[in-house]
Amino acid sequence: MGLPKRGTAVVTETLVVATGLDLDARREFVAAVSEAVGKAAGSDGCVGLDCFRVGTLDEQTLGMLVTVARTAQWRGARITLLRASTRLRARLDNAGISHFFDWQP
C-alpha cells in the first residue's frame, strides 16, 4: 500500500503539540507519536498533530517535530499537522522540514 496523497489522508489518531515541554515531557510525546506511527504504518491512515497550542516554535519543539517526522518517514507513515498557523508553517519551511508533513486546517 502506498502513502496517501498529500491533503487526502485519513487521520487515525490525534495528539496535541505543546511548546515549552521539559526533556521528560518531550520524550513522552515522541514515544506516544512513535507508537501511533507504528499503528498507522502501512495503512491509509496517518497520525495527526494538533498544533493549535503552538504560538511560537521554540528550538526544542522544532527538534521534536523533526524527530517524529523522520520516525514516520522511516516507518512509511505520514504526520498531518492540524490547525497549524501560518507562522508555524513558515518556521518549518525555513527549517527545511515542511515537506515531511501533510497539512489540514
C-alpha positions as a Markdown table, in Angstrom:
| # | Residue | x | y | z |
|---|---|---|---|---|
| 1 | Met | 0.0 | 0.0 | 0.0 |
| 2 | Gly | 1.4 | 3.4 | -0.9 |
| 3 | Leu | 1.3 | 6.6 | 1.1 |
| 4 | Pro | -1.9 | 8.7 | 0.9 |
| 5 | Lys | -1.8 | 11.7 | -1.4 |
| 6 | Arg | -1.0 | 14.9 | 0.4 |
| 7 | Gly | -4.1 | 16.5 | 1.9 |
| 8 | Thr | -6.2 | 13.4 | 1.5 |
| 9 | Ala | -5.0 | 11.4 | 4.4 |
| 10 | Val | -7.4 | 10.0 | 7.0 |
| 11 | Val | -6.1 | 10.9 | 10.4 |
| 12 | Thr | -6.3 | 7.8 | 12.6 |
| 13 | Glu | -5.0 | 9.3 | 15.9 |
| 14 | Thr | -4.6 | 12.9 | 17.0 |
| 15 | Leu | -2.1 | 14.1 | 19.6 |
| 16 | Val | -1.7 | 17.7 | 20.7 |
| 17 | Val | 1.7 | 19.5 | 20.2 |
| 18 | Ala | 2.7 | 21.8 | 23.1 |
| 19 | Thr | 5.7 | 24.1 | 23.4 |
| 20 | Gly | 7.9 | 24.7 | 26.4 |
| 21 | Leu | 8.0 | 21.0 | 27.4 |
| 22 | Asp | 10.8 | 19.7 | 29.6 |
| 23 | Leu | 13.0 | 16.9 | 28.4 |
| 24 | Asp | 10.9 | 14.2 | 30.0 |
| 25 | Ala | 7.7 | 15.5 | 28.5 |
| 26 | Arg | 9.3 | 15.7 | 25.1 |
| 27 | Arg | 10.5 | 12.1 | 25.4 |
| 28 | Glu | 7.0 | 11.0 | 26.4 |
| 29 | Phe | 5.5 | 12.9 | 23.5 |
| 30 | Val | 7.9 | 11.4 | 21.0 |
| 31 | Ala | 7.2 | 7.9 | 22.4 |
| 32 | Ala | 3.4 | 8.5 | 22.1 |
| 33 | Val | 3.8 | 9.7 | 18.5 |
| 34 | Ser | 6.1 | 6.7 | 17.7 |
| 35 | Glu | 3.5 | 4.3 | 19.0 |
| 36 | Ala | 0.8 | 6.0 | 16.9 |
| 37 | Val | 3.0 | 5.9 | 13.9 |
| 38 | Gly | 3.6 | 2.2 | 14.4 |
| 39 | Lys | -0.2 | 1.7 | 14.3 |
| 40 | Ala | -0.6 | 3.8 | 11.2 |
| 41 | Ala | 2.4 | 2.5 | 9.2 |
| 42 | Gly | 1.4 | 0.5 | 6.2 |
| 43 | Ser | -2.2 | 1.7 | 6.3 |
| 44 | Asp | -4.0 | 4.6 | 4.6 |
| 45 | Gly | -4.2 | 6.4 | 7.9 |
| 46 | Cys | -1.7 | 8.8 | 9.4 |
| 47 | Val | -1.1 | 10.5 | 12.7 |
| 48 | Gly | -2.4 | 14.0 | 13.3 |
| 49 | Leu | -0.6 | 16.5 | 15.4 |
| 50 | Asp | -2.9 | 19.3 | 16.6 |
| 51 | Cys | -0.9 | 22.5 | 16.6 |
| 52 | Phe | -3.5 | 24.9 | 18.0 |
| 53 | Arg | -1.4 | 25.5 | 21.1 |
| 54 | Val | 1.8 | 26.4 | 19.2 |
| 55 | Gly | 2.2 | 30.1 | 19.2 |
| 56 | Thr | 5.9 | 30.4 | 18.6 |
| 57 | Leu | 8.0 | 27.4 | 17.7 |
| 58 | Asp | 11.0 | 27.0 | 20.1 |
| 59 | Glu | 14.1 | 25.0 | 19.2 |
| 60 | Gln | 13.1 | 22.1 | 21.4 |
| 61 | Thr | 9.7 | 21.7 | 19.8 |
| 62 | Leu | 11.2 | 22.1 | 16.4 |
| 63 | Gly | 13.6 | 19.3 | 17.2 |
| 64 | Met | 10.8 | 17.1 | 18.5 |
| 65 | Leu | 8.8 | 17.6 | 15.2 |
| 66 | Val | 11.9 | 16.7 | 13.2 |
| 67 | Thr | 12.3 | 13.5 | 15.3 |
| 68 | Val | 8.7 | 12.4 | 14.8 |
| 69 | Ala | 8.7 | 13.3 | 11.1 |
| 70 | Arg | 11.8 | 11.2 | 10.4 |
| 71 | Thr | 10.4 | 8.4 | 12.5 |
| 72 | Ala | 7.2 | 8.4 | 10.5 |
| 73 | Gln | 9.1 | 8.6 | 7.2 |
| 74 | Trp | 11.3 | 5.6 | 8.2 |
| 75 | Arg | 8.3 | 3.6 | 9.0 |
| 76 | Gly | 6.3 | 4.5 | 5.9 |
| 77 | Ala | 3.7 | 6.7 | 7.6 |
| 78 | Arg | 2.7 | 10.3 | 7.5 |
| 79 | Ile | 2.3 | 13.0 | 10.0 |
| 80 | Thr | -0.5 | 15.5 | 9.4 |
| 81 | Leu | -0.3 | 18.9 | 11.2 |
| 82 | Leu | -3.8 | 20.1 | 12.1 |
| 83 | Arg | -4.6 | 23.8 | 12.8 |
| 84 | Ala | -1.1 | 24.9 | 12.1 |
| 85 | Ser | -0.6 | 28.7 | 12.0 |
| 86 | Thr | 1.0 | 30.4 | 9.0 |
| 87 | Arg | 3.8 | 31.3 | 11.4 |
| 88 | Leu | 4.4 | 27.7 | 12.2 |
| 89 | Arg | 4.3 | 26.7 | 8.6 |
| 90 | Ala | 6.8 | 29.4 | 7.7 |
| 91 | Arg | 9.1 | 28.3 | 10.5 |
| 92 | Leu | 9.0 | 24.7 | 9.2 |
| 93 | Asp | 9.6 | 25.9 | 5.7 |
| 94 | Asn | 12.7 | 27.9 | 6.9 |
| 95 | Ala | 13.9 | 24.8 | 8.7 |
| 96 | Gly | 13.6 | 22.8 | 5.5 |
| 97 | Ile | 11.3 | 20.2 | 7.0 |
| 98 | Ser | 7.8 | 21.2 | 6.0 |
| 99 | His | 7.8 | 18.6 | 3.2 |
| 100 | Phe | 7.7 | 15.9 | 5.9 |
| 101 | Phe | 4.2 | 16.9 | 6.8 |
| 102 | Asp | 0.7 | 16.9 | 5.4 |
| 103 | Trp | -1.5 | 19.9 | 6.4 |
| 104 | Gln | -5.1 | 20.2 | 7.4 |
| 105 | Pro | -6.9 | 23.4 | 8.6 |
